Amino acid sequence: MMPVDVQLASTAAQLPELSAIQRWADLALEELGEDPEPPDLCIRLVDAAESQTLNSRFRGQEKPTNVLSFPADVRIPGRRTLGDVVICMPVVVGEAARQQKAVDDHLAHMVVHGVLHLFGYDHQKDDDAQRMEGLEQQILRQLGVADPYG
């Protein structure tokens, strides 16, 4: 298993088990063909205020968002640092309710989605979106999560 630094900085009532976050991230990395010594990864679960601050600073959008990914730009000798995935729990909980999904299923999707962004996957263009969504569907299917786009 890879070293996932999970930071719980949210007061949301529906926080997942840390082992579940680890499992979701591990499977995403496995599907991406990561080697036995995978990179360090931080997944931070935050409240709306922190998400909005980050979204404003890095994307120019004055609102919280479900997931942000920050690829590492610092090289540490002897280590591969992948980066950080920041997930806003109130947004995820609200989206799950509106989409009539289990919170953990939607959160698993956000973890996978965020990890894929760290590897350069994007959804700005239709071709890129199809490739990214296909990989998300494949990974989530292995986790027993229904197609989030279906």
Backbone as a printed PyTorch tensor [residue, N CA C, xyz], in Angstrom:
tensor([[[  0.8310,  -1.1860,   0.0000],
         [  0.0000,   0.0000,   0.0000],
         [  0.8730,   1.2450,   0.0000]],

        [[  0.3640,   2.2630,  -0.6390],
         [  1.1420,   3.4890,  -0.7360],
         [  0.9210,   4.3710,   0.4910]],

        [[  1.8690,   5.2580,   0.7550],
         [  1.6780,   6.1720,   1.8790],
         [  0.7330,   7.3040,   1.4890]],

        [[ -0.5120,   7.2120,   1.9290],
         [ -1.4700,   8.2870,   1.7050],
         [ -1.6030,   9.0490,   3.0130]],

        [[ -1.3200,  10.3310,   2.9540],
         [ -1.4970,  11.2010,   4.1080],
         [ -2.9140,  11.7440,   4.0210]],

        [[ -3.8080,  11.2400,   4.8530],
         [ -5.1930,  11.7030,   4.8500],
         [ -5.3460,  12.7240,   5.9690]],

        [[ -5.7740,  13.9200,   5.5830],
         [ -5.9690,  15.0000,   6.5420],
         [ -7.4570,  15.3080,   6.6420]],

        [[ -8.0000,  15.1560,   7.8260],
         [ -9.4120,  15.4360,   8.0650],
         [ -9.5340,  16.8380,   8.6490]],

        [[ -9.8090,  17.8060,   7.7880],
         [ -9.9410,  19.1990,   8.2100],
         [-11.3720,  19.6680,   7.9930]],

        [[-12.3000,  18.7390,   8.0810],
         [-13.7120,  19.0270,   7.8650],
         [-14.5060,  18.6570,   9.1040]],

        [[-15.5480,  19.4180,   9.3470],
         [-16.4430,  19.1150,  10.4630],
         [-17.6790,  18.3580,   9.9850]],

        [[-17.6820,  17.9360,   8.7320],
         [-18.8280,  17.2060,   8.1720],
         [-19.1100,  15.9640,   9.0050]],

        [[-20.3780,  15.6680,   9.1600],
         [-20.7860,  14.5080,   9.9570],
         [-20.5100,  13.2010,   9.2320]],

        [[-20.4450,  13.2330,   7.9140],
         [-20.3160,  12.0060,   7.1310],
         [-18.8960,  11.8200,   6.6010]],

        [[-17.9480,  11.6710,   7.5000],
         [-16.5680,  11.4380,   7.0880],
         [-16.3520,   9.9430,   6.8770]],

        [[-15.5830,   9.5830,   5.8720],
         [-15.3640,   8.1680,   5.5660],
         [-14.3150,   7.5440,   6.4790]],

        [[-14.2430,   6.2320,   6.4310],
         [-13.1640,   5.5160,   7.1100],
         [-11.8560,   5.8210,   6.3740]],

        [[-10.7860,   6.0260,   7.1210],
         [ -9.4940,   6.3100,   6.4960],
         [ -9.0500,   5.1610,   5.6010]],

        [[ -9.3560,   3.9320,   5.9990],
         [ -8.9690,   2.7720,   5.1890],
         [ -9.6730,   2.7830,   3.8330]],

        [[-10.8760,   3.3430,   3.7730],
         [-11.5940,   3.4280,   2.4950],
         [-10.8820,   4.3950,   1.5570]],

        [[-10.4660,   5.5400,   2.0710],
         [ -9.7400,   6.5080,   1.2420],
         [ -8.4590,   5.8740,   0.7220]],

        [[ -7.7550,   5.1610,   1.5860],
         [ -6.5260,   4.4650,   1.1920],
         [ -6.8210,   3.4850,   0.0590]],

        [[ -7.8780,   2.6910,   0.2040],
         [ -8.2370,   1.6880,  -0.8070],
         [ -8.5650,   2.3440,  -2.1490]],

        [[ -9.3280,   3.4360,  -2.1210],
         [ -9.7060,   4.1240,  -3.3550],
         [ -8.4680,   4.6700,  -4.0670]],

        [[ -7.5820,   5.3020,  -3.3080],
         [ -6.3650,   5.8640,  -3.9020],
         [ -5.4500,   4.7590,  -4.4200]],

        [[ -5.3050,   3.6870,  -3.6480],
         [ -4.4520,   2.5720,  -4.0710],
         [ -4.9170,   1.9770,  -5.3940]],

        [[ -6.2160,   1.7710,  -5.5310],
         [ -6.7220,   1.1730,  -6.7670],
         [ -6.5060,   2.1070,  -7.9520]],

        [[ -6.7110,   3.3940,  -7.7560],
         [ -6.4620,   4.3510,  -8.8400],
         [ -5.0020,   4.2840,  -9.2740]],

        [[ -4.0890,   4.2540,  -8.3140],
         [ -2.6620,   4.1900,  -8.6400],
         [ -2.3040,   2.8730,  -9.3180]],

        [[ -2.9010,   1.7860,  -8.8450],
         [ -2.6570,   0.4750,  -9.4530],
         [ -3.0990,   0.4740, -10.9160]],

        [[ -4.2710,   1.0340, -11.1880],
         [ -4.7880,   1.0880, -12.5590],
         [ -3.9330,   1.9760, -13.4510]],

        [[ -3.2490,   2.9360, -12.8590],
         [ -2.3590,   3.8120, -13.6180],
         [ -0.9860,   3.1850, -13.8220]],

        [[ -0.8020,   1.9730, -13.2740],
         [  0.4610,   1.2660, -13.4650],
         [  1.5960,   1.7740, -12.6060]],

        [[  1.2670,   2.3120, -11.4500],
         [  2.3110,   2.8030, -10.5540],
         [  3.1810,   1.6560, -10.0530]],

        [[  4.4500,   1.9350,  -9.8670],
         [  5.4130,   0.9210,  -9.4380],
         [  5.2420,   0.5860,  -7.9560]],

        [[  5.9650,  -0.4430,  -7.4730],
         [  5.8190,  -0.8710,  -6.0740],
         [  6.2010,   0.1990,  -5.0500]],

        [[  6.9910,   1.1650,  -5.4620],
         [  7.3490,   2.2660,  -4.5650],
         [  6.6310,   3.5180,  -5.0490]],

        [[  5.3350,   3.5790,  -4.8140],
         [  4.5540,   4.6870,  -5.3520],
         [  4.8830,   6.0150,  -4.6780]],

        [[  4.4270,   7.0850,  -5.2750],
         [  4.7130,   8.4110,  -4.7330],
         [  3.8890,   8.7220,  -3.4970]],

        [[  4.3620,   9.7070,  -2.7520],
         [  3.5910,  10.2170,  -1.6180],
         [  2.3850,  10.9780,  -2.1560]],

        [[  1.2930,  10.8790,  -1.4450],
         [  0.0500,  11.5190,  -1.8480],
         [ -0.6630,  12.0220,  -0.6020]],

        [[ -1.1680,  13.2490,  -0.6600],
         [ -1.9640,  13.8060,   0.4370],
         [ -3.3890,  14.0020,  -0.0620]],

        [[ -4.3430,  13.4940,   0.6990],
         [ -5.7590,  13.7330,   0.4270],
         [ -6.3170,  14.4600,   1.6440]],

        [[ -6.7920,  15.6740,   1.4110],
         [ -7.2720,  16.5380,   2.4950],
         [ -8.7670,  16.7810,   2.3230]],

        [[ -9.5360,  16.4260,   3.3380],
         [-10.9770,  16.6620,   3.3430],
         [-11.2320,  17.9530,   4.1110]],

        [[-11.8550,  18.9260,   3.4290],
         [-11.9920,  20.2650,   3.9970],
         [-13.4490,  20.7140,   4.0280]],

        [[-13.6720,  21.8360,   4.6970],
         [-14.9780,  22.4840,   4.7150],
         [-15.0420,  23.5160,   3.5860]],

        [[-16.2120,  24.1280,   3.4220],
         [-16.4550,  25.0420,   2.3030],
         [-15.5240,  26.2550,   2.3060]],

        [[-15.2270,  26.8110,   3.4620],
         [-14.3990,  28.0210,   3.5180],
         [-13.0080,  27.7700,   2.9400]],

        [[-12.3830,  26.6650,   3.3290],
         [-11.0420,  26.3640,   2.8120],
         [-11.0930,  26.0660,   1.3180]],

        [[-12.0980,  25.3330,   0.8850],
         [-12.2380,  25.0300,  -0.5370],
         [-12.4140,  26.3130,  -1.3470]],

        [[-13.2500,  27.2150,  -0.8520],
         [-13.4810,  28.4680,  -1.5730],
         [-12.2070,  29.3020,  -1.6380]],

        [[-11.4520,  29.3560,  -0.5600],
         [-10.1920,  30.1040,  -0.5490],
         [ -9.2350,  29.5510,  -1.6010]],

        [[ -9.0830,  28.2340,  -1.6370],
         [ -8.1820,  27.6130,  -2.6160],
         [ -8.7020,  27.7850,  -4.0370]],

        [[ -9.9900,  27.6020,  -4.2320],
         [-10.5850,  27.7310,  -5.5610],
         [-10.4320,  29.1650,  -6.0790]],

        [[-10.5820,  30.1390,  -5.2060],
         [-10.4060,  31.5370,  -5.5770],
         [ -8.9490,  31.8240,  -5.9330]],

        [[ -8.0550,  31.3640,  -5.0880],
         [ -6.6300,  31.6570,  -5.2830],
         [ -6.0610,  30.9940,  -6.5310]],

        [[ -6.4250,  29.7440,  -6.7810],
         [ -5.7850,  28.9930,  -7.8610],
         [ -6.6100,  28.8880,  -9.1390]],

        [[ -7.9260,  29.1440,  -9.0500],
         [ -8.7620,  29.0250, -10.2460],
         [ -9.5910,  30.2750, -10.5150]],

        [[ -9.5040,  31.2560,  -9.6130],
         [-10.2280,  32.4990,  -9.8110],
         [-11.7330,  32.3740,  -9.6760]],

        [[-12.1930,  31.3320,  -8.9900],
         [-13.6270,  31.1200,  -8.8080],
         [-13.9760,  31.3050,  -7.3370]],

        [[-14.9070,  32.1950,  -7.0810],
         [-15.2700,  32.5710,  -5.7110],
         [-16.3490,  31.6650,  -5.1270]],

        [[-16.1030,  30.3670,  -5.1560],
         [-17.0540,  29.4160,  -4.5690],
         [-16.3050,  28.1330,  -4.2380]],

        [[-16.8260,  27.3700,  -3.2850],
         [-16.2000,  26.0680,  -3.0150],
         [-16.4650,  25.1330,  -4.1910]],

        [[-15.6150,  24.1360,  -4.3370],
         [-15.7700,  23.1510,  -5.4050],
         [-15.5460,  21.7610,  -4.8340]],

        [[-15.9790,  20.7380,  -5.5510],
         [-15.9120,  19.3880,  -4.9880],
         [-14.4840,  18.8770,  -4.8130]],

        [[-13.6290,  19.0700,  -5.8170],
         [-12.2680,  18.5340,  -5.7170],
         [-11.2870,  19.4380,  -6.4530]],

        [[-10.1300,  19.6220,  -5.8430],
         [ -9.0130,  20.3380,  -6.4490],
         [ -7.7880,  19.4450,  -6.3560]],

        [[ -6.9670,  19.4770,  -7.3910],
         [ -5.7330,  18.6830,  -7.3980],
         [ -4.5460,  19.6110,  -7.6050]],

        [[ -3.5020,  19.3650,  -6.8300],
         [ -2.2980,  20.1730,  -6.8920],
         [ -1.0900,  19.2610,  -7.0870]],

        [[ -0.6460,  19.0810,  -8.3330],
         [  0.5410,  18.2500,  -8.5660],
         [  1.7520,  18.8510,  -7.8490]],

        [[  2.5910,  17.9930,  -7.3140],
         [  3.7910,  18.4490,  -6.6100],
         [  4.7380,  19.1100,  -7.6010]],

        [[  5.3070,  20.2250,  -7.1830],
         [  6.2850,  20.8920,  -8.0390],
         [  7.6570,  20.9540,  -7.3730]],

        [[  7.7850,  20.2660,  -6.2590],
         [  9.0500,  20.2150,  -5.5310],
         [  9.5930,  18.7940,  -5.6000]],

        [[ 10.8360,  18.6690,  -5.9170],
         [ 11.4880,  17.3580,  -5.9720],
         [ 12.2600,  17.1220,  -4.6800]],

        [[ 12.0310,  15.9730,  -4.0610],
         [ 12.7290,  15.5960,  -2.8390],
         [ 13.6040,  14.3980,  -3.1750]],

        [[ 14.9120,  14.5000,  -2.9810],
         [ 15.7980,  13.3840,  -3.3180],
         [ 15.3630,  12.0920,  -2.6280]],

        [[ 15.2770,  11.0210,  -3.4070],
         [ 14.9220,   9.7110,  -2.8720],
         [ 13.4330,   9.4750,  -2.7070]],

        [[ 12.6070,  10.4480,  -3.0850],
         [ 11.1520,  10.2910,  -2.9380],
         [ 10.4510,  10.8210,  -4.1810]],

        [[  9.3120,  10.2230,  -4.4590],
         [  8.4290,  10.7460,  -5.5070],
         [  7.1930,  11.2890,  -4.8220]],

        [[  7.0570,  12.5830,  -4.8420],
         [  5.8880,  13.2040,  -4.2430],
         [  4.9040,  13.5140,  -5.3510]],

        [[  3.7370,  12.9030,  -5.2850],
         [  2.7310,  13.0580,  -6.3300],
         [  2.0140,  14.4000,  -6.2210]],

        [[  1.5320,  14.7360,  -5.0410],
         [  0.8270,  15.9990,  -4.8600],
         [ -0.3100,  15.8680,  -3.8730]],

        [[ -1.2170,  16.8310,  -3.9530],
         [ -2.3220,  16.9280,  -3.0040],
         [ -3.6600,  16.9230,  -3.7320]],

        [[ -4.6250,  16.2500,  -3.1240],
         [ -6.0120,  16.2780,  -3.5800],
         [ -6.8190,  16.8570,  -2.4220]],

        [[ -7.5600,  17.9290,  -2.6940],
         [ -8.3610,  18.5990,  -1.6720],
         [ -9.8300,  18.4120,  -2.0330]],

        [[-10.5760,  17.8080,  -1.1230],
         [-11.9860,  17.4930,  -1.3680],
         [-12.8460,  18.2270,  -0.3460]],

        [[-13.8380,  18.9480,  -0.8490],
         [-14.7430,  19.7110,   0.0150],
         [-15.9290,  18.8390,   0.4070]],

        [[-15.9580,  18.4150,   1.6520],
         [-17.0030,  17.5040,   2.1150],
         [-18.4170,  18.0780,   2.0100]],

        [[-18.6710,  19.3340,   2.3950],
         [-20.0430,  19.8330,   2.2460],
         [-20.5280,  19.8230,   0.7910]],

        [[-19.6440,  20.1310,  -0.1460],
         [-20.0260,  20.0920,  -1.5600],
         [-20.3050,  18.6560,  -1.9820]],

        [[-19.4320,  17.7260,  -1.5980],
         [-19.6090,  16.3170,  -1.9670],
         [-20.8970,  15.7550,  -1.3590]],

        [[-21.1550,  16.0640,  -0.1010],
         [-22.3790,  15.5840,   0.5560],
         [-23.6120,  16.1470,  -0.1560]],

        [[-23.5830,  17.4350,  -0.4900],
         [-24.7030,  18.0520,  -1.1940],
         [-24.9170,  17.4660,  -2.5790]],

        [[-23.8200,  17.2610,  -3.3230],
         [-23.9300,  16.6580,  -4.6540],
         [-24.4870,  15.2420,  -4.5620]],

        [[-23.9980,  14.4820,  -3.5920],
         [-24.4780,  13.1020,  -3.4310],
         [-25.9820,  13.0860,  -3.1670]],

        [[-26.4560,  13.9900,  -2.3320],
         [-27.8940,  14.0510,  -2.0320],
         [-28.6950,  14.4110,  -3.2840]],

        [[-28.2300,  15.4220,  -4.0210],
         [-28.9490,  15.8400,  -5.2330],
         [-28.9460,  14.7530,  -6.3030]],

        [[-27.8360,  13.9970,  -6.3760],
         [-27.7050,  12.9450,  -7.3880],
         [-28.2120,  11.5950,  -6.8820]],

        [[-28.7200,  11.5710,  -5.6540],
         [-29.2480,  10.3550,  -5.0300],
         [-28.2170,   9.2200,  -5.0390]],

        [[-27.0190,   9.5610,  -4.5630],
         [-25.9170,   8.6040,  -4.4570],
         [-25.5030,   8.4960,  -2.9990]],

        [[-24.8860,   7.3890,  -2.6600],
         [-24.2770,   7.2620,  -1.3390],
         [-23.0830,   8.2160,  -1.2670]],

        [[-22.9150,   8.8690,  -0.1240],
         [-21.8120,   9.8160,   0.0400],
         [-20.4750,   9.1290,  -0.2250]],

        [[-20.2750,   7.9300,   0.3210],
         [-19.0030,   7.2350,   0.1050],
         [-18.7600,   6.9310,  -1.3700]],

        [[-19.8010,   6.6050,  -2.1230],
         [-19.6230,   6.3480,  -3.5560],
         [-19.1770,   7.6150,  -4.2790]],

        [[-19.8000,   8.7360,  -3.9590],
         [-19.4320,   9.9960,  -4.6090],
         [-18.0360,  10.4260,  -4.1710]],

        [[-17.7250,  10.2050,  -2.8970],
         [-16.3980,  10.5490,  -2.3980],
         [-15.3300,   9.6860,  -3.0650]],

        [[-15.6080,   8.4000,  -3.2520],
         [-14.6630,   7.5280,  -3.9700],
         [-14.4050,   8.0850,  -5.3610]],

        [[-15.4620,   8.5380,  -6.0330],
         [-15.3120,   9.1360,  -7.3600],
         [-14.4070,  10.3640,  -7.2910]],

        [[-14.5880,  11.2190,  -6.2940],
         [-13.7740,  12.4310,  -6.1840],
         [-12.3110,  12.1030,  -5.8980]],

        [[-12.0520,  11.0670,  -5.0890],
         [-10.6690,  10.6450,  -4.8350],
         [-10.0360,  10.1700,  -6.1370]],

        [[-10.7160,   9.3010,  -6.8530],
         [-10.1940,   8.7810,  -8.1230],
         [ -9.9960,   9.9290,  -9.1110]],

        [[-10.9790,  10.7960,  -9.2290],
         [-10.9210,  11.9360, -10.1460],
         [ -9.7100,  12.8220,  -9.8250]],

        [[ -9.5320,  13.1230,  -8.5380],
         [ -8.4160,  13.9630,  -8.1230],
         [ -7.0680,  13.3320,  -8.4020]],

        [[ -6.9440,  12.0320,  -8.1410],
         [ -5.6830,  11.3270,  -8.4140],
         [ -5.3810,  11.3490,  -9.9110]],

        [[ -6.3910,  11.1250, -10.7370],
         [ -6.1690,  11.1570, -12.1860],
         [ -5.6780,  12.5290, -12.6340]],

        [[ -6.2100,  13.5930, -12.0600],
         [ -5.7210,  14.9380, -12.3960],
         [ -4.2350,  15.0770, -12.0680]],

        [[ -3.7910,  14.4750, -10.9690],
         [ -2.3760,  14.5620, -10.6040],
         [ -1.4800,  13.9010, -11.6450]],

        [[ -2.0360,  12.9840, -12.4050],
         [ -1.2850,  12.3020, -13.4590],
         [ -1.4940,  12.9490, -14.8250]],

        [[ -2.0960,  14.1250, -14.8260],
         [ -2.2430,  14.8670, -16.0690],
         [ -3.5330,  14.6360, -16.8310]],

        [[ -4.4110,  13.8040, -16.3040],
         [ -5.7000,  13.6040, -16.9750],
         [ -6.5310,  14.8720, -16.8150]],

        [[ -7.3110,  15.1780, -17.8580],
         [ -8.0860,  16.4050, -17.8650],
         [ -9.4200,  16.1600, -18.5480]],

        [[-10.3270,  17.1050, -18.4090],
         [-11.6380,  16.9520, -19.0430],
         [-12.0840,  18.2430, -19.7130]],

        [[-11.1190,  19.0640, -20.1260],
         [-11.4540,  20.3200, -20.7930],
         [-11.9120,  20.0960, -22.2330]],

        [[-11.3100,  19.1360, -22.9170],
         [-11.6870,  18.8070, -24.2960],
         [-12.4480,  17.4880, -24.2900]],

        [[-13.3480,  17.3210, -25.2550],
         [-14.1850,  16.1160, -25.3080],
         [-13.3680,  14.8310, -25.3340]],

        [[-12.3070,  14.7840, -26.1530],
         [-11.4800,  13.5710, -26.2460],
         [-10.8530,  13.2390, -24.8990]],

        [[-10.3050,  14.2700, -24.2530],
         [ -9.6660,  14.0700, -22.9520],
         [-10.6920,  13.6510, -21.9020]],

        [[-11.8620,  14.2690, -21.9470],
         [-12.9230,  13.9390, -20.9870],
         [-13.3530,  12.4880, -21.1410]],

        [[-13.5030,  12.0250, -22.3770],
         [-13.9080,  10.6330, -22.6030],
         [-12.8700,   9.6620, -22.0590]],

        [[-11.5940,   9.9680, -22.2770],
         [-10.5250,   9.0920, -21.7860],
         [-10.5130,   9.0710, -20.2520]],

        [[-10.6270,  10.2550, -19.6400],
         [-10.6020,  10.3430, -18.1780],
         [-11.8310,   9.6660, -17.5740]],

        [[-13.0030,   9.9420, -18.1220],
         [-14.2300,   9.3510, -17.5890],
         [-14.2330,   7.8370, -17.7490]],

        [[-13.6970,   7.3420, -18.8560],
         [-13.6210,   5.8950, -19.0590],
         [-12.7620,   5.2260, -18.0020]],

        [[-11.6380,   5.8480, -17.6800],
         [-10.7580,   5.2970, -16.6470],
         [-11.4250,   5.3850, -15.2730]],

        [[-12.1030,   6.4910, -14.9990],
         [-12.8410,   6.6130, -13.7360],
         [-13.8840,   5.5050, -13.6180]],

        [[-14.6380,   5.2840, -14.6760],
         [-15.6750,   4.2460, -14.6660],
         [-15.0670,   2.8680, -14.4050]],

        [[-13.9350,   2.5960, -15.0370],
         [-13.2550,   1.3050, -14.8690],
         [-12.8180,   1.1010, -13.4180]],

        [[-12.2150,   2.1210, -12.8330],
         [-11.7330,   2.0260, -11.4520],
         [-12.9110,   1.9080, -10.4830]],

        [[-13.9180,   2.7470, -10.6720],
         [-15.0710,   2.7330,  -9.7680],
         [-15.8400,   1.4230,  -9.8530]],

        [[-15.9170,   0.8470, -11.0380],
         [-16.5880,  -0.4570, -11.2010],
         [-15.8990,  -1.5040, -10.3220]],

        [[-14.5650,  -1.4720, -10.2710],
         [-13.8190,  -2.4200,  -9.4340],
         [-14.0730,  -2.1820,  -7.9450]],

        [[-14.4660,  -0.9620,  -7.6080],
         [-14.7830,  -0.6330,  -6.2180],
         [-16.2490,  -0.9020,  -5.8880]],

        [[-17.0080,  -1.3410,  -6.8850],
         [-18.4300,  -1.5960,  -6.6730],
         [-19.2760,  -0.3390,  -6.6870]],

        [[-18.7590,   0.7170,  -7.3240],
         [-19.4650,   1.9960,  -7.3990],
         [-20.0870,   2.1260,  -8.7860]],

        [[-21.3460,   2.5120,  -8.8220],
         [-22.0620,   2.6680, -10.0940],
         [-21.4280,   3.7650, -10.9480]],

        [[-21.6380,   3.6740, -12.2430],
         [-21.1360,   4.6520, -13.2060],
         [-21.6250,   6.0500, -12.8170]],

        [[-20.7020,   6.9600, -12.4800],
         [-21.1290,   8.2940, -12.0600],
         [-21.6590,   9.1400, -13.2090]],

        [[-21.4240,   8.7120, -14.4360],
         [-21.8540,   9.4810, -15.6030],
         [-23.0750,   8.8680, -16.2760]],

        [[-23.5360,   7.7260, -15.7510],
         [-24.6480,   7.0150, -16.3770],
         [-26.0020,   7.4520, -15.9050]]])
